[in-house]
Amino acid sequence: MHKHNALIPFAVSSLLAASSLVACNPSELIPVDLASMENLSVRFDVPQDTGPRSFEAILDPGATDVDCRLIHATATLDGVPLPLVEPGSIQPYMFFGTMCSLPRFGVSDWSGPTPDAGGISTLEIRDESKTIVVAIRNLGVARTLSIVSPAGGVIAAGDHVVLAWSPSTDVLDPATTEVRAGGIALSAAQVTISGANIGFDMPAGAQAGTLDVMTSTASIARCDGAASCFDYSVLGASATFQLAP
């Protein structure tokens, strides 16, 4: 059994997602094929300060030594070639000296096919030794938020608010969902999630403005040929509301 998407707290998620640099002061850069990396993990991330159609697929060899890996592989997303932005290298890194920059495929503004009706995109990574296939939900799709109730988006303190997250094929998890209502952060105990609907009572003291949701999703639908596949993307959407007089 392959390990599929792990939903973890944002503080840890952000740290791991940003980590495309590993191993302090590596000894050398070793060319490898995909089949030789038995502990290979494929990690998805949306780089900071990029648009919703930006993403990376990072290949972490799971090595226990201090050497870096260099790959000669290609990738397609729904049949369209995906650029290899980093084949693997040794890079200077702050006060650590040097570190391994992990191999990764990615794009800053995906213009290829949209996911299928179920929200699934299929990534294939291959070289002469093997092919890795990962199916992921709603990769590179912009998220939106709408107010289901109260109707009209005019809300008073104490009103029960229901928001609809889109696309509805995302699988939201309460443990990684953060909600801010008019500038006030709500606790997990104050928020309920049912499918794509997010519910809470409007807190007193909220200011007119936006209802904001940050979350990650259980997005990995298939992971073949890798030891594990994860999605560390942190996703956000907002809806504008007015306070009832």
C-alpha positions, 0 to 999 in steps of 0.5 A: 500500500502506498501512503496517500495524502497526509493532512497536517497542521499548517505550521508543519505543512508550510515548513515541509512544503517549503523544503525543496532543500535537504541534507547539510553539506552534501558530499556529491551529486549522483546521477540516478534513475527513478527505479533506484530510489526505493523511498521516493516521495512525490510532493505537490506544493503551490509556491508562495506568491504565485497564482492558483494555476502555479504548482510544483511536483517535488521528488524527494529520494528519501535518502539516508546519506548526504549525497544529492541526486540528479535525475534525467526524467520527463513528466506530463500532466494530462498528456501535456509536457511539464517542465523540469525546473530543477534536475537536482543540484548542490546549492549554497544555503545561508549558514548551513554551507551547501544543501541538496536542491531536490528535483522538481517539475513545475509551472508558473501559469498552467495553461494545459487541460483542466481536470476531468469531471471528477476534478482529477488530473494525472501526472506521469513521471518517467525515465528508462527505468520506470514510470510513476503515476499520480492522480491528484484532485483539482491541481492548479484550479482556483478556489472560490467561496460563496455565501449560501446563508444568510441570503444576500450576504448581509450578516448580523452577530449570532447569525449562522453562516454557511459558506460553499467552497468550490470546487465541490470535489475538494475533500476538506478536513476540519483539522487543517481548515482555518476560518476568519470572519470579519477579521476574527479567527474562529477556533476549530470547535466553532466551525463545522464542515459538511462536504463542501459547506463550511458553517459557523456562527458570526462572532460579535465584534466582527467588522464588515469585509471578508470571510476567509478560509484557508485549508488543505485537501485530501487531494491524492487519488492515486500513487503508483510507482512511488513510496508515497505521495503528498500534497502540501498546498495551502489553499485559500478563498474569500467572500465579501459580506456586509453587517446587518444594521 
